[in-house]
Amino acid sequence: MTQPFIPEQEYKRTDLHKQYGGNAQSGISNCANYPYIFIFSGVTGKQHGYKDGWENPNVFEYTGEGQMGDMSFTRGNLALRDHIDNGKQVFLFQYQRSGIVKYICELEFYDTDYFPTHDSSKQLRVGIRFFLKRKGAILPSVKELNQSTDFLAAESIPFYGIDSIKETSRKGEVNLRVGQGAYRKSIIHHWQYKCAVTGFDKLNLLNASHIHPWKDATDKERLDVNNGILLSPTYDALFDKHLISFENDGKIILSDTIHFSAYQKIGVTGKEKIKELNSNSILYIEKHRHLLLKY
């Protein structure tokens, strides 16, 4: 397909719309006369509850459009969701300064889910989160993603007072607890589909959970993907019960309430290490480490 833009090159947004059309005020701009959809990302959307960014090198999370009230699959959101069926290409631009955007790359629809956010008037509402992949990137199937452990359902905790939503569309009626799916998927993408400790990559056996427990976390911490971790069952059980934790450099710490030989029997060596622990996750690891069980 046509590649009309050069990665890392800056463009005037007004020039883009002058040539290709589309709404110059929207974050999702569906060009009527060209098979293109432009999406624009930047700091300007935060007051409307928008939060966009790369969850891993191949997955870009993008918040749907709509400043007031619950978001729905209409207009730009509908066009973005159905762009493959409609034969349209999606191009990501990032704001650099007033009126100037930089072309990043071409994206494709991968998945979507709902999450709790606020609108322009600071009222709680249902938002739409798009999971878009780089054109040509190979990812696990959405079915595989949805087979991974649903940790929020296990906690049985209402999400921000929003219990469920119903959306009727050509894809059928969906009844979801708002937020649990989007957050779980963000964790899976963040850890790139494998156990943070062992690299084990069978998604249907991995558990996505909070580092700093839900019951002790603030609303912001509950939604922060850096407070999430993806673990294989043995490590997840030990981590949840505070029988293991990790140093800031990712090295495993074993609780002395269990004899070392017992750890060895379940395959834990004490040499394990999280290889990719970012500074934001370390803040939560430190909280978890303080709760490590000791004699």
Secondary structure as the mmCIF struct_conf table of DSSP 4:
data_model
#
loop_
_struct_conf.conf_type_id
_struct_conf.id
_struct_conf.beg_label_comp_id
_struct_conf.beg_label_asym_id
_struct_conf.beg_label_seq_id
_struct_conf.end_label_comp_id
_struct_conf.end_label_asym_id
_struct_conf.end_label_seq_id
BEND BEND1 PHE A 5 PHE A 5
TURN_TY1_P TURN_TY1_P1 PRO A 7 GLU A 8
STRN STRN1 GLU A 10 LYS A 12
HELX_RH_AL_P HELX_RH_AL_P1 ARG A 13 TYR A 20
TURN_TY1_P TURN_TY1_P2 ALA A 24 GLN A 25
BEND BEND2 GLY A 27 GLY A 27
STRN STRN2 ILE A 28 ASN A 30
BEND BEND3 ALA A 32 PRO A 35
STRN STRN3 TYR A 36 SER A 41
BEND BEND4 GLY A 42 GLY A 42
HELX_RH_3T_P HELX_RH_3T_P1 VAL A 43 HIS A 48
TURN_TY1_P TURN_TY1_P3 GLY A 49 GLY A 49
STRN STRN4 GLY A 53 ASN A 56
TURN_TY1_P TURN_TY1_P4 PRO A 57 ASN A 58
STRN STRN5 VAL A 59 THR A 63
HELX_LH_PP_P HELX_LH_PP_P1 GLY A 64 GLU A 65
BEND BEND5 GLN A 67 GLY A 69
BEND BEND6 PHE A 73 THR A 74
HELX_RH_AL_P HELX_RH_AL_P2 ARG A 75 ARG A 81
TURN_TY1_P TURN_TY1_P5 ASP A 82 GLY A 87
STRN STRN6 GLN A 89 ARG A 97
TURN_TY1_P TURN_TY1_P6 SER A 98 GLY A 99
STRN STRN7 ILE A 100 HIS A 118
TURN_TY1_P TURN_TY1_P7 SER A 120 SER A 121
BEND BEND7 LYS A 122 LYS A 122
STRN STRN8 LEU A 124 ARG A 134
TURN_TY1_P TURN_TY1_P8 LYS A 135 GLY A 136
HELX_RH_AL_P HELX_RH_AL_P3 VAL A 142 GLN A 147
BEND BEND8 SER A 148 SER A 148
STRN STRN9 THR A 149 THR A 149
HELX_RH_AL_P HELX_RH_AL_P4 PHE A 151 GLU A 155
TURN_TY1_P TURN_TY1_P9 SER A 156 SER A 156
STRN STRN10 PHE A 159 PHE A 159
TURN_TY1_P TURN_TY1_P10 TYR A 160 GLY A 161
STRN STRN11 ILE A 162 ILE A 162
STRN STRN12 ILE A 165 SER A 169
TURN_TY1_P TURN_TY1_P11 ARG A 170 LYS A 171
STRN STRN13 GLY A 172 LEU A 176
TURN_TY1_P TURN_TY1_P12 VAL A 178 GLY A 179
HELX_RH_AL_P HELX_RH_AL_P5 GLN A 180 HIS A 190
TURN_TY1_P TURN_TY1_P13 TRP A 191 TYR A 193
BEND BEND9 LYS A 194 LYS A 194
TURN_TY1_P TURN_TY1_P14 ALA A 196 THR A 198
HELX_RH_3T_P HELX_RH_3T_P2 LEU A 203 LEU A 205
STRN STRN14 ASN A 207 HIS A 210
BEND BEND10 ILE A 211 HIS A 212
HELX_RH_3T_P HELX_RH_3T_P3 TRP A 214 ASP A 216
BEND BEND11 ALA A 217 ALA A 217
HELX_RH_AL_P HELX_RH_AL_P6 ASP A 219 LEU A 223
HELX_RH_3T_P HELX_RH_3T_P4 VAL A 225 ASN A 227
STRN STRN15 GLY A 228 LEU A 231
HELX_RH_AL_P HELX_RH_AL_P7 PRO A 233 ASP A 240
TURN_TY1_P TURN_TY1_P15 LYS A 241 HIS A 242
BEND BEND12 LEU A 243 LEU A 243
STRN STRN16 ILE A 244 PHE A 246
TURN_TY1_P TURN_TY1_P16 ASN A 248 ASP A 249
BEND BEND13 GLY A 250 GLY A 250
STRN STRN17 LYS A 251 LYS A 251
STRN STRN18 ILE A 252 LEU A 254
TURN_TY1_P TURN_TY1_P17 ASP A 256 THR A 257
BEND BEND14 ILE A 258 ILE A 258
HELX_RH_AL_P HELX_RH_AL_P8 PHE A 260 LYS A 265
TURN_TY1_P TURN_TY1_P18 ILE A 266 GLY A 267
BEND BEND15 GLY A 270 GLY A 270
STRN STRN19 LYS A 273 LYS A 273
BEND BEND16 LYS A 275 LYS A 275
HELX_RH_AL_P HELX_RH_AL_P9 SER A 279 ARG A 289
TURN_TY1_P TURN_TY1_P19 HIS A 290 LEU A 291
#
